[in-house]
Amino acid sequence: MDWMKETNEQLRRGAFLMVNGNPMTIGWGQFGVIWNKQTFSVYVRQSRYTHSLLEHASTFTVSVPKAGTMKDDLAFCGTRSGRDVDKISALHASLLPAAFGGQDGFSGCRYHIECRILFRTELDEHLLEDDSLLSRYYADGDPHTMYVGEILGVREENA
Ligand SMILES: Cc1cc2nc3c(=O)[nH]c(=O)nc-3n(C[C@H](O)[C@H](O)[C@H](O)COP(=O)(O)O)c2cc1C
Protein backbone atom coordinates (compact mmCIF):
# COMPACT_ATOMS: atom_id res chain seq x y z
CA MET A 1 0.00 0.00 0.00
CA ASP A 2 1.28 3.45 -0.90
CA TRP A 3 0.81 4.96 2.53
CA MET A 4 2.97 2.30 4.18
CA LYS A 5 5.74 2.68 1.62
CA GLU A 6 5.63 6.47 1.74
CA THR A 7 5.57 6.50 5.53
CA ASN A 8 8.58 4.18 5.73
CA GLU A 9 10.51 6.44 3.40
CA GLN A 10 9.41 9.66 5.10
CA LEU A 11 10.43 8.42 8.57
CA ARG A 12 14.06 8.94 7.55
CA ARG A 13 13.24 12.64 7.25
CA GLY A 14 10.65 12.73 10.02
CA ALA A 15 6.96 12.53 10.80
CA PHE A 16 4.88 14.09 13.57
CA LEU A 17 3.74 12.09 16.59
CA MET A 18 0.58 13.85 17.76
CA VAL A 19 -0.69 13.68 21.35
CA ASN A 20 -3.05 16.31 22.82
CA GLY A 21 -2.27 18.72 19.98
CA ASN A 22 1.51 18.61 20.62
CA PRO A 23 3.55 17.56 17.57
CA MET A 24 6.85 15.78 18.21
CA THR A 25 9.11 14.82 15.32
CA ILE A 26 9.88 11.11 15.17
CA GLY A 27 12.29 9.11 13.07
CA TRP A 28 11.64 5.68 14.50
CA GLY A 29 8.51 3.66 13.95
CA GLN A 30 7.29 0.57 12.24
CA PHE A 31 4.31 -1.28 10.90
CA GLY A 32 3.55 -4.88 11.69
CA VAL A 33 1.06 -7.44 12.80
CA ILE A 34 0.85 -8.52 16.43
CA TRP A 35 -2.06 -10.04 18.33
CA ASN A 36 -3.54 -10.38 14.86
CA LYS A 37 -3.90 -6.62 14.55
CA GLN A 38 -2.35 -4.19 12.11
CA THR A 39 -0.15 -1.93 14.22
CA PHE A 40 2.23 1.01 14.17
CA SER A 41 4.80 1.28 16.97
CA VAL A 42 6.57 4.44 18.10
CA TYR A 43 9.50 5.02 20.49
CA VAL A 44 9.61 7.99 22.85
CA ARG A 45 12.40 8.87 25.26
CA GLN A 46 11.46 9.49 28.87
CA SER A 47 12.68 13.09 28.79
CA ARG A 48 10.15 14.18 26.13
CA TYR A 49 7.08 16.20 27.03
CA THR A 50 5.25 13.80 24.70
CA HIS A 51 6.20 10.97 27.07
CA SER A 52 4.36 12.69 29.93
CA LEU A 53 1.34 13.29 27.67
CA LEU A 54 1.28 9.62 26.66
CA GLU A 55 1.04 8.60 30.32
CA HIS A 56 -2.55 9.82 30.27
CA ALA A 57 -3.40 9.04 26.64
CA SER A 58 -5.03 5.98 25.10
CA THR A 59 -4.40 7.03 21.48
CA PHE A 60 -1.81 8.72 19.27
CA THR A 61 -1.71 9.83 15.65
CA VAL A 62 1.27 9.85 13.29
CA SER A 63 1.00 12.64 10.71
CA VAL A 64 3.25 12.00 7.72
CA PRO A 65 4.35 14.91 5.49
CA LYS A 66 4.49 14.54 1.74
CA ALA A 67 8.09 13.89 0.66
CA GLY A 68 10.17 17.05 0.54
CA THR A 69 7.63 19.24 2.39
CA MET A 70 7.33 20.70 5.91
CA LYS A 71 11.08 20.59 6.57
CA ASP A 72 11.04 23.66 8.82
CA ASP A 73 8.07 22.31 10.79
CA LEU A 74 9.86 18.98 11.29
CA ALA A 75 13.02 20.75 12.47
CA PHE A 76 11.06 22.96 14.89
CA CYS A 77 9.02 20.09 16.34
CA GLY A 78 12.18 17.99 16.66
CA THR A 79 14.10 20.56 18.68
CA ARG A 80 11.50 22.51 20.67
CA SER A 81 9.47 21.10 23.54
CA GLY A 82 5.76 21.46 24.06
CA ARG A 83 6.68 22.19 27.68
CA ASP A 84 7.96 25.61 26.59
CA VAL A 85 5.96 26.48 23.51
CA ASP A 86 2.64 25.75 21.84
CA LYS A 87 4.21 24.43 18.63
CA ILE A 88 1.05 24.49 16.51
CA SER A 89 0.43 28.18 17.33
CA ALA A 90 4.09 29.13 16.92
CA LEU A 91 4.09 27.58 13.45
CA HIS A 92 0.74 29.19 12.51
CA ALA A 93 -0.41 25.64 11.84
CA SER A 94 -3.71 23.96 12.62
CA LEU A 95 -5.03 20.62 13.74
CA LEU A 96 -6.99 18.22 11.55
CA PRO A 97 -9.79 16.71 13.65
CA ALA A 98 -9.50 12.97 14.20
CA ALA A 99 -11.73 10.83 12.01
CA PHE A 100 -11.33 7.39 13.63
CA GLY A 101 -11.23 8.11 17.37
CA GLY A 102 -7.50 8.83 17.52
CA GLN A 103 -5.72 12.14 18.12
CA ASP A 104 -6.06 15.24 15.94
CA GLY A 105 -3.42 15.37 13.19
CA PHE A 106 -1.02 18.08 11.99
CA SER A 107 -2.89 19.71 9.13
CA GLY A 108 -1.07 19.86 5.81
CA CYS A 109 0.41 16.37 5.96
CA ARG A 110 -0.10 13.60 3.41
CA TYR A 111 -1.33 10.86 5.78
CA HIS A 112 -2.66 10.70 9.31
CA ILE A 113 -2.38 7.29 10.95
CA GLU A 114 -4.71 7.14 13.96
CA CYS A 115 -3.82 4.54 16.58
CA ARG A 116 -5.16 3.13 19.81
CA ILE A 117 -2.46 2.12 22.29
CA LEU A 118 -2.49 -1.66 22.82
CA PHE A 119 0.73 -2.06 24.74
CA ARG A 120 3.47 0.06 26.27
CA THR A 121 6.77 -0.93 27.78
CA GLU A 122 10.06 0.72 28.66
CA LEU A 123 12.90 -0.73 26.62
CA ASP A 124 15.75 -1.98 28.80
CA GLU A 125 18.77 -0.70 26.88
CA HIS A 126 21.00 -3.20 28.69
CA LEU A 127 19.30 -6.01 26.80
CA LEU A 128 20.72 -4.64 23.53
CA GLU A 129 22.95 -7.28 22.00
CA ASP A 130 25.02 -4.76 20.10
CA ASP A 131 27.21 -2.72 22.47
CA SER A 132 27.85 -0.06 19.86
CA LEU A 133 24.12 0.79 19.90
CA LEU A 134 24.16 1.03 23.70
CA SER A 135 26.97 3.58 23.69
CA ARG A 136 25.60 5.40 20.66
CA TYR A 137 22.04 5.84 21.86
CA TYR A 138 22.09 5.48 25.66
CA ALA A 139 25.35 6.98 26.93
CA ASP A 140 23.22 9.46 28.91
CA GLY A 141 20.45 7.00 29.81
CA ASP A 142 17.03 8.38 28.85
CA PRO A 143 15.53 5.10 27.63
CA HIS A 144 12.78 4.79 25.07
CA THR A 145 9.27 3.63 25.84
CA MET A 146 7.71 1.61 23.04
CA TYR A 147 4.03 2.14 22.30
CA VAL A 148 2.29 -0.39 20.09
CA GLY A 149 -0.73 1.23 18.48
CA GLU A 150 -3.54 -0.60 16.73
CA ILE A 151 -4.23 1.30 13.50
CA LEU A 152 -7.80 2.60 13.75
CA GLY A 153 -7.74 4.25 10.33
CA VAL A 154 -5.60 6.21 7.91
CA ARG A 155 -6.76 9.56 6.62
CA GLU A 156 -5.38 11.03 3.40
CA GLU A 157 -5.07 14.78 3.13
CA ASN A 158 -2.73 16.26 0.51
CA ALA A 159 -2.48 14.05 -2.56
C1 LIG B 1 14.46 13.88 12.62
C2 LIG B 1 14.17 13.70 14.11
C3 LIG B 1 13.70 12.47 14.57
C4 LIG B 1 13.44 12.27 15.94
N1 LIG B 1 12.94 11.06 16.37
C5 LIG B 1 12.64 10.86 17.68
C6 LIG B 1 12.07 9.62 18.11
O1 LIG B 1 11.77 8.70 17.32
N2 LIG B 1 11.84 9.48 19.46
C7 LIG B 1 12.14 10.45 20.36
O2 LIG B 1 11.91 10.26 21.58
N3 LIG B 1 12.63 11.66 19.97
C8 LIG B 1 12.89 11.89 18.65
N4 LIG B 1 13.37 13.11 18.23
C9 LIG B 1 13.59 14.19 19.21
C10 LIG B 1 12.28 14.94 19.59
O3 LIG B 1 11.51 15.23 18.42
C11 LIG B 1 12.61 16.26 20.33
O4 LIG B 1 13.31 15.97 21.52
C12 LIG B 1 11.37 17.11 20.63
O5 LIG B 1 11.81 18.44 20.92
C13 LIG B 1 10.52 16.59 21.78
O6 LIG B 1 9.35 17.36 21.85
P1 LIG B 1 8.37 17.37 23.14
O7 LIG B 1 9.24 17.71 24.35
O8 LIG B 1 7.34 18.41 22.82
O9 LIG B 1 7.80 15.99 23.27
C14 LIG B 1 13.65 13.33 16.87
C15 LIG B 1 14.12 14.57 16.40
C16 LIG B 1 14.38 14.77 15.04
C17 LIG B 1 14.86 16.12 14.56
The ligand as a MOL file (V3000), in Angstrom:
LIG
                    3D

  0  0  0     0  0            999 V3000
M  V30 BEGIN CTAB
M  V30 COUNTS 31 33 0 0 0
M  V30 BEGIN ATOM
M  V30 1 C 14.4600 13.8760 12.6220 0
M  V30 2 C 14.1740 13.7000 14.1050 0
M  V30 3 C 13.7020 12.4700 14.5720 0
M  V30 4 C 13.4350 12.2690 15.9400 0
M  V30 5 N 12.9450 11.0620 16.3680 0
M  V30 6 C 12.6410 10.8600 17.6770 0
M  V30 7 C 12.0710 9.6180 18.1080 0
M  V30 8 O 11.7710 8.7010 17.3160 0
M  V30 9 N 11.8450 9.4760 19.4580 0
M  V30 10 C 12.1360 10.4550 20.3600 0
M  V30 11 O 11.9050 10.2590 21.5840 0
M  V30 12 N 12.6340 11.6570 19.9680 0
M  V30 13 C 12.8860 11.8860 18.6480 0
M  V30 14 N 13.3700 13.1140 18.2300 0
M  V30 15 C 13.5890 14.1860 19.2060 0
M  V30 16 C 12.2800 14.9370 19.5880 0
M  V30 17 O 11.5110 15.2320 18.4230 0
M  V30 18 C 12.6050 16.2630 20.3350 0
M  V30 19 O 13.3080 15.9660 21.5170 0
M  V30 20 C 11.3670 17.1120 20.6300 0
M  V30 21 O 11.8070 18.4390 20.9210 0
M  V30 22 C 10.5240 16.5930 21.7820 0
M  V30 23 O 9.3460 17.3640 21.8530 0
M  V30 24 P 8.3700 17.3660 23.1420 0
M  V30 25 O 9.2390 17.7140 24.3530 0
M  V30 26 O 7.3420 18.4050 22.8190 0
M  V30 27 O 7.7970 15.9880 23.2650 0
M  V30 28 C 13.6550 13.3260 16.8660 0
M  V30 29 C 14.1190 14.5730 16.3950 0
M  V30 30 C 14.3770 14.7670 15.0410 0
M  V30 31 C 14.8640 16.1160 14.5570 0
M  V30 END ATOM
M  V30 BEGIN BOND
M  V30 1 1 1 2
M  V30 2 1 2 3
M  V30 3 2 2 30
M  V30 4 2 3 4
M  V30 5 1 4 5
M  V30 6 1 4 28
M  V30 7 2 5 6
M  V30 8 1 6 7
M  V30 9 1 6 13
M  V30 10 2 7 8
M  V30 11 1 7 9
M  V30 12 1 9 10
M  V30 13 2 10 11
M  V30 14 1 10 12
M  V30 15 2 12 13
M  V30 16 1 13 14
M  V30 17 1 14 15
M  V30 18 1 14 28
M  V30 19 1 15 16
M  V30 20 1 16 17
M  V30 21 1 16 18
M  V30 22 1 18 19
M  V30 23 1 18 20
M  V30 24 1 20 21
M  V30 25 1 20 22
M  V30 26 1 22 23
M  V30 27 1 23 24
M  V30 28 2 24 25
M  V30 29 1 24 26
M  V30 30 1 24 27
M  V30 31 2 28 29
M  V30 32 1 29 30
M  V30 33 1 30 31
M  V30 END BOND
M  V30 END CTAB
M  END
